Amino acid sequence: MHTSSKVMPWARGLAAALALSGSALSGFAQQAQPPATADGGYTAATRQWVDDALAQSSATNAMPLRMEVTVGALDSRLRLASCGKVEPYLPTGGKLWGKSRIGLRCVDGVTRWNVFLPITVKAYGPAWILRGPVAAGAVLTQDDAMQGEIDWAEDFSPIVANADQWVGAVAARALMPGQAMRFHMVKQPQVFQAGAQVRVVAEGNGFQVASDGQAMQAGVIGQPARVRMENGRVMSGVVLDARTIKLEM
C-alpha cells in the first residue's frame, strides 16, 4: 500500500461536499499517463494522478483539509500486455472520497486492457465531536460537543462544521459519544403546529407585502410549508421563524 499526505484547501459548500466526480475529471485524464511498467509504476503514477486531481479540484476554498491518499496494488495474478499509453480515469459514479477505485486502461497497445486500483482518500479536518450520549429528539446545546479533528470522508453525510448549524437543532436519532456531528444526525426544530396563525410575507423587485394566514402543516425553519390566505387561496412558502412564512415568488 502506498500513502501520500498533504494539506490542501477544500471546495466551498458541503458537497461539497465533498467529493470529486467523474465529470469533473473529464479533461484531466488526458494529462496524466502512468508508464507501462510493473505494478509499482502504475501504483506510483496513479497516486500522483489522484494527488493532482484533488489539488485541481480545490482551486477555490473555504475549509483546509489534510488529504491522505492510499493506493492499493493490482491483482498479482494479472499479466498485462505491453502498452504505449495508459490512461487513468474515475469510473462512472466513482468519487475521490473514502474507499473508491481508479481505472487504468490501455489505449495504445496490441491488446487493450482495463484494470482497477483500489484507493482510499481520507480528508482530515475540524469537526464537532459529541461529549456524551444525546437522546433522539433532544435539543442540542453548545455543551454537547467539543471541537476535534476527524476524517470527513469516513462517512458520505457532510460534516456540520459550524456551531450555528447544530446548536438549537434537534437530534434526529440517538447519538453516541465520540461521533462527529453530521447533517443526517440533526434536524431543525418544529416552530409551529398546523392550524397556527402566521405572518405571510412576499417580496419582489422594490416591494414587500405582508398579510395573515393559517399554516396548513407544521413549520420547520428553512423548510417549505403551505399556508391558507385570508381569501382562501393556498400558497407555499419557506418558514423564516416561529411565526413567519416567506412566499415563493
N, C-alpha and C positions, 0 to 999 in steps of 0.2 A: 504494500500500500504506500502511496506517496501523498504527502500533505504539504500544502503551502498556506501561509497565513499572512494577512496584511490588513491594514486599516484603510478603509475606503468609504466615501460618503454613500448614503442610500437615497434613492429617488424619493421625491415628495409623495405624500399620501401613503395609505396603508397597503394598498395592493402592491398597495404597493405591493401594498403591499407587498409588493413583497416578492415578486418572482419574475424572472425574465422568460418570456415566451418565445416559441419558435419564430413567430412573425417578426419579432424584434431583432432576430439574428439572420434574417433572410439575406442580407448583403454581406454579413460578416464571414460566413462560411467560405466565401471565395478568397479570403485574405490569408487564412492560416491553413497550412497543409503539413501534417506530420510526415516525416520521412518514411519511406518504405523500408524500414529496418526491422529489427527484432522487436519483441513486445515492449521492451524498455523504451525504445524510441517512440513508439506510439503513445505510451503512457505519459512520458515526459512532455511530449508535444501537445497532447490533449489537455494536460494540466495547465500549460501555458495558454492554450486557446481559451479555456474556461476563465482563467485569471483575466485575460484581456477582454473577454466578453463582459465579465462583471464590471470591470473598470469602465468600459464603454457605456454600459447601461446606467452608470452613476454620474453622468456628466453634471446634472443638477442635483442638489442635495438638500436634505433637511436634517437628517439624523445620521451621525457617523456610526457605522457598524464595522466590527472587526471580522472580516470574512476568512474562513478557513475551508480550504478545498482538499478533499481526499479522493484520489483517483485509484480505482482498483486495477486489476490486471485482466488481460484477455484470457479466455479459457485455454489452459495449457495444451488441450487436445487439438486446438486449431492448427492447421498448416496452411498459411496464407500464401498465395502465389505472389510473385514479384509484381510491384505496381509502381508506375511512374508518377502518379498523382493520387494522393489520398485526401479525401475531403471530410472534415468533421461537420457534424450537424446535430441539432437538437431535435429528437423525434417529435412527431405531432403530439401535442398535449403534454409534452415534457416541460419541466421548469428547472432552472438553475437555483434550486431551493430544496433543502432537505435531501432525502435519498432520491437519486434520479439516475439517468444514464445518458451517455453521449454516443451517437452513432459515428462509425467510421466507414466510409465507402470508397472503394477503388473506382475511379472514373477514367483511368488511363492505364489499362493493362490487358493482357491476353485474356485473363479471367477476371470478370467483375465480381467483387465480393462486398459484403456488407456485414459488419460486426458491431458489437456494442461493448462499451466500457462502463462499469458501474462507477458512479461518483456520489459523494456526499458533500453538500455545501452547507456549512454552518455559518450563522450570522450573529455574532455576539454583540449585544448592545444593552442599554439601560432598560429596566423594566420595574414594575411594581410587584413585589413578592408578598404573598399573604403571610401574616404573622401567625394566625391561628385559624381554626375552622369557622366557617360562616354558614349559617343555615339558609336554605333556599327561601327566597322572599325577604330576607333581611336587608335593611338599608345599609349600604357601605359607608363607613366614615374614614377619615384620614388615618386613624389609628389602626385600621385593619390591615394595612400593608406598609412595607418599607421598600426603599429602593435597592436594587441589586443589578447584577449583570447575568443575562441568560442567553441561550441560543434561540433567537427569534424563529429560526427555521425548523425548530423541533416539532412545531405544530403549524398547520396551514391557516388557522384562525389568527388574524392580525393581533399584535400586541397593543394594549391600551397604554400608550406611552405617557399621556398627560393626565395628571391627577384630576383635573376638572372634567374629564370624560368618564370617571367612575365614582368619584366621591358624590354621594347623594343618590347614586343609581341603586338598583335592586339586584341581588344575587339571583341569576336565572336558574340556578340549581345549587345543591350543597357544594361548598368549596372547601378545599383541604389546605392545611399549612404547607408552605413551600411552593404552591402553584403560582405561576406568573399570571398577572391579570391579562386576559384576552377578551376580545369583543363578544365571543359567543357565551361568555360567563356572566355577563351583566346585561341589564336592560333598564331603560328609563322607567321611573315610577308612574303609575296612573295618577293624573291630577284632577280628573272629574269623572263623574258617572254619566251613563246615558240618561238623558232627560234633564240634565243640568242647564241652567240659563247661562249663556256665554256671550261674550262680545265678539262680533264678527267684523273684521277689517278687510278692506280691499284697497290696494294701492295700484296706481297706474302712473303714466307719464305726467308728473306735476300735480297729482291729486291723491287724496286719501278719503275714503268714505267708511264710516263705522255705523253699525246697527246691532240690534239684539237678535238672538236666535236660540234655538234649543238643540243641544247636542243629541244626535241620534245613536251615538255609541260612546263608549268610554274613551277618554282622551289621554294620550301619552305624548309628552313633549317631543317635538320633532317628527311625529308620526301623522299620517293623514287621518282625517275624521270628517264624517258627514254632519251637516247641520241643517235644520229646517228654519228657514227665514220666516219673518212675521207674515209675509204674503203667502206662505205655504210652500214656496219653492224649496227644493232640497239641493244643496250645493256641497262641494267638497273643498276642504282646505287643510292647512297644516297647523297643528297645535303649537302655539307660541309659549303659553304659560298656563297657569291654573284656571284662567277664565277667558282666554283669547284664542280665536282661530283666525288665521290669515287665509283668505280665499286665494285659490289658484286662478290667476288671470291669464 
